[in-house]
Amino acid sequence: MVNALSILKNGFDFTKCGSNWGSTYGKGIYFSPNYDEAQFYADKDGMVLSFELELSCYYLKKDVSPSKKRDFKLPDGYNCLVNPNNDEYVLFSFISPLVSEVVELYEEFYYNETPTFTYSELLLFTSEQLIELIMTIIDDQLEEGKLEEYYKYAM
Protein backbone atom coordinates (compact mmCIF):
# COMPACT_ATOMS: atom_id res chain seq x y z
CA MET A 1 0.00 0.00 0.00
CA VAL A 2 2.98 2.29 0.61
CA ASN A 3 3.85 2.27 -3.11
CA ALA A 4 0.28 3.14 -4.14
CA LEU A 5 0.10 6.00 -1.66
CA SER A 6 3.46 7.33 -2.84
CA ILE A 7 2.25 7.23 -6.48
CA LEU A 8 -0.94 9.07 -5.53
CA LYS A 9 1.03 11.70 -3.62
CA ASN A 10 4.08 12.16 -5.88
CA GLY A 11 3.24 10.60 -9.24
CA PHE A 12 5.26 7.92 -10.99
CA ASP A 13 9.01 7.89 -10.54
CA PHE A 14 10.76 6.57 -13.65
CA THR A 15 14.07 6.43 -11.75
CA LYS A 16 12.70 3.44 -9.80
CA CYS A 17 11.85 1.46 -12.93
CA GLY A 18 13.42 -1.98 -12.88
CA SER A 19 14.25 -1.88 -9.17
CA ASN A 20 11.46 -4.28 -8.21
CA TRP A 21 8.99 -5.83 -10.64
CA GLY A 22 8.98 -4.43 -14.11
CA SER A 23 11.96 -5.24 -16.26
CA THR A 24 10.76 -8.04 -18.55
CA TYR A 25 10.69 -5.72 -21.57
CA GLY A 26 13.07 -3.18 -20.09
CA LYS A 27 12.79 -0.46 -17.49
CA GLY A 28 9.30 0.97 -17.51
CA ILE A 29 6.09 1.21 -15.55
CA TYR A 30 4.06 -1.96 -15.97
CA PHE A 31 0.25 -1.84 -16.08
CA SER A 32 -2.48 -4.36 -16.69
CA PRO A 33 -6.10 -3.81 -17.73
CA ASN A 34 -6.80 -7.10 -15.91
CA TYR A 35 -7.66 -6.50 -12.23
CA ASP A 36 -6.53 -9.97 -11.08
CA GLU A 37 -3.16 -9.51 -12.76
CA ALA A 38 -2.74 -6.07 -11.17
CA GLN A 39 -3.74 -7.43 -7.74
CA PHE A 40 -1.13 -10.21 -8.08
CA TYR A 41 1.62 -7.61 -8.48
CA ALA A 42 0.16 -5.35 -5.80
CA ASP A 43 0.36 -8.29 -3.37
CA LYS A 44 -2.28 -9.18 -0.79
CA ASP A 45 -1.65 -6.00 1.23
CA GLY A 46 -1.29 -3.77 -1.81
CA MET A 47 -3.70 -1.46 -3.55
CA VAL A 48 -4.69 -1.54 -7.21
CA LEU A 49 -4.85 1.91 -8.76
CA SER A 50 -6.78 2.81 -11.89
CA PHE A 51 -5.53 5.52 -14.25
CA GLU A 52 -6.54 7.07 -17.52
CA LEU A 53 -3.37 7.68 -19.51
CA GLU A 54 -2.54 9.16 -22.88
CA LEU A 55 -0.73 6.30 -24.57
CA SER A 56 0.74 5.71 -27.96
CA CYS A 57 0.84 1.91 -27.93
CA TYR A 58 2.90 -0.47 -29.99
CA TYR A 59 1.12 -3.86 -30.03
CA LEU A 60 3.34 -6.92 -30.30
CA LYS A 61 1.89 -9.52 -32.65
CA LYS A 62 4.08 -12.24 -31.17
CA ASP A 63 6.18 -12.28 -28.04
CA VAL A 64 9.85 -11.37 -28.06
CA SER A 65 12.25 -14.15 -27.06
CA PRO A 66 13.34 -13.91 -23.38
CA SER A 67 16.96 -13.24 -24.31
CA LYS A 68 15.96 -10.23 -26.45
CA LYS A 69 13.22 -8.69 -24.29
CA ARG A 70 15.50 -6.38 -22.33
CA ASP A 71 17.09 -5.12 -25.55
CA PHE A 72 13.75 -4.47 -27.24
CA LYS A 73 13.43 -0.92 -28.58
CA LEU A 74 10.12 0.72 -29.33
CA PRO A 75 9.72 2.21 -32.77
CA ASP A 76 9.70 6.02 -32.87
CA GLY A 77 6.45 7.69 -31.90
CA TYR A 78 5.41 5.11 -29.30
CA ASN A 79 5.69 5.35 -25.52
CA CYS A 80 4.02 2.08 -24.55
CA LEU A 81 4.44 -1.59 -25.41
CA VAL A 82 1.53 -4.05 -25.22
CA ASN A 83 2.27 -7.76 -25.04
CA PRO A 84 0.55 -10.17 -27.48
CA ASN A 85 -2.03 -11.22 -24.85
CA ASN A 86 -3.00 -7.54 -24.31
CA ASP A 87 -2.73 -8.05 -20.54
CA GLU A 88 0.56 -6.24 -19.95
CA TYR A 89 1.27 -2.61 -20.84
CA VAL A 90 4.76 -1.19 -20.36
CA LEU A 91 4.93 2.59 -20.21
CA PHE A 92 8.37 3.98 -21.02
CA SER A 93 7.45 7.68 -20.88
CA PHE A 94 4.43 9.88 -20.45
CA ILE A 95 3.13 11.79 -23.43
CA SER A 96 2.56 15.24 -22.15
CA PRO A 97 -0.69 16.87 -23.21
CA LEU A 98 1.64 19.74 -24.13
CA VAL A 99 3.01 17.62 -26.99
CA SER A 100 -0.47 17.49 -28.48
CA GLU A 101 -0.75 21.25 -28.03
CA VAL A 102 2.55 21.84 -29.88
CA VAL A 103 1.52 19.49 -32.70
CA GLU A 104 -1.83 21.28 -33.07
CA LEU A 105 -0.16 24.69 -33.14
CA TYR A 106 2.30 23.51 -35.78
CA GLU A 107 -0.48 22.07 -37.89
CA GLU A 108 -2.54 25.27 -37.55
CA PHE A 109 0.13 27.89 -38.16
CA TYR A 110 3.00 26.17 -39.96
CA TYR A 111 1.06 23.90 -42.30
CA ASN A 112 3.16 24.98 -45.30
CA GLU A 113 6.45 24.52 -43.51
CA THR A 114 8.44 21.49 -42.40
CA PRO A 115 8.16 21.22 -38.60
CA THR A 116 11.31 21.99 -36.66
CA PHE A 117 10.81 18.93 -34.48
CA THR A 118 9.40 15.49 -35.17
CA TYR A 119 6.69 14.00 -32.98
CA SER A 120 9.26 11.55 -31.57
CA GLU A 121 11.61 14.40 -30.67
CA LEU A 122 8.79 16.29 -28.95
CA LEU A 123 8.12 13.26 -26.75
CA LEU A 124 11.58 13.67 -25.27
CA PHE A 125 11.02 17.31 -24.26
CA THR A 126 10.45 18.27 -20.64
CA SER A 127 7.27 20.15 -19.76
CA GLU A 128 9.33 23.31 -19.38
CA GLN A 129 10.79 22.92 -22.88
CA LEU A 130 7.33 22.31 -24.34
CA ILE A 131 5.90 25.38 -22.61
CA GLU A 132 8.80 27.46 -23.93
CA LEU A 133 8.18 26.14 -27.46
CA ILE A 134 4.44 26.90 -27.22
CA MET A 135 5.22 30.44 -26.05
CA THR A 136 7.69 30.89 -28.93
CA ILE A 137 5.06 29.75 -31.45
CA ILE A 138 2.49 32.11 -29.96
CA ASP A 139 4.98 35.00 -29.92
CA ASP A 140 5.82 34.34 -33.59
CA GLN A 141 2.15 34.33 -34.50
CA LEU A 142 1.42 37.52 -32.56
CA GLU A 143 4.25 39.30 -34.37
CA GLU A 144 2.84 38.18 -37.72
CA GLY A 145 -0.75 38.96 -36.76
CA LYS A 146 -1.84 35.40 -37.56
CA LEU A 147 -3.42 34.75 -34.16
CA GLU A 148 -5.78 37.71 -34.44
CA GLU A 149 -6.85 36.49 -37.86
CA TYR A 150 -7.27 32.98 -36.49
CA TYR A 151 -9.38 34.07 -33.54
CA LYS A 152 -11.57 36.27 -35.76
CA TYR A 153 -12.64 33.22 -37.78
CA ALA A 154 -12.42 30.59 -35.01
CA MET A 155 -14.97 32.30 -32.76
N, C-alpha and C positions, 0 to 999 in steps of 0.2 A: 504494500500500500504506500510505502514511503516513496517509491519511484513515481507512482501515479500522482501523488500530491505534489511532488517536485515538478513534474511536467505541467500540471495545472497552474502552479505558481510561477514557474520560470520559463515555460516553453521547452521545446526539445533542444537537447545539447548534442550537436553532431560530434563534438570532441570525445564523447563517450561511446560512440559507435564501435562495435567490435569488442568492447571490454567485457561483455557478458554474453547474452544470446545475440545473435544477429551478425554473423559473418559468413554464412553459407555462400552468398553471392558477392561478398565484399562488405566493406563497412558502410552501413546504412541503418535506417530506422525501419524495422520490420513490422508490418501490419497484416491483419487478416480480416476479411469480411465475415468470416466464420466465427461466431461467438465461442464455441467450444474450443476451437484452436487458440483463440486469444486468451481464454481462461486458463488453458494448459500452460502457456508461457507466463501468465500473470501469477501462477501458483495458487494454492488454496487460500492463502491470506491476501492475495493481490486483488487489484481492482482493474476491471476492463473499462477502458475509456473509448468513447466514440467521437470521431472527428469528421468534419467535412473538409476535404483538402482539394486544392487545385493541383491536379496531377496531369502529367503528360506521360502516359504509360506506354511502355514497350512490352508487348505480349510475346512471350516465348511460345513457339509452336511445339517444340520438344525440349526436354530438359538438357542442360549443359552437363557434361561429364564432371564427376566430383573433382578430378584433378585440375579442371579448367575453370571451375566456378569462381574462385577468388580472383582470377585474372580477367573475368568477363568485363567488357567495357560496353556501356550503353551507347547506342548511336547518338549522334548530335541531335539536340532538340528534345530529348527525353530526360525526365528526372526520376522515373520510377520504372522498376522492372516487375512484371507479373509472371509468376511461374505457370507452367502449362496447365496445372489443375485449377488455376484462378483462385487459390486459397492463400497465397502468400504474396504480399506486395512489399517491395523494398524501395524505400524512398531515399534517394541519394542527395537531394537538395530540395528546398522549397522554391516554388515558382512564386515570386512576389507578384501581387496584383499590380504592382508598379510596372512590371515588365509588360503586362497587357496594355497599360496606359501608354507606355512609350511606343509600343507597336501601333496602337490606334492613332496616336499623334503623327507618327511617321506616315502611316497610310493616308491620313487626312491632308497633311500639309506638304509632304515630300513625295507625292505619288509619281511624279515624273523623274525623280532622282533615285539613284542607287543608295540604299540606306548605309549609314556609316558603320553600323554594327549589325551583325547577324542575330537572329533570335537566340541561337546557342550562346553567343558571346554575352547577350543581355542577361541570360540566366546566371552568369557568373558575377554579375555586378552586385555590390552591396546595396542596401536600401538607400544609403546616403548618395551613392553614385547615381542611382536611378533618379532620385529626386533632383539632383543637380542637372542631369540630362533633360528631365522634363522642364525644369526652369529655363534651361538654355533654349529649348525648342520654343517655349512660350515667349521668351524675350525676342528671339529671332522673328517670330510671327508678329509680335507687337510692333517691332521696328518696320516691318514690311506692310503693316496694316491688314494682314490677312485674317487675323482673329476677329477684328471688327466686322469684316465682310462675312466671315463664317457665322458669327453670332446673329447678324442681321437676317440671314436666311435659315438658320437652324432653329430660331425661336418660333 
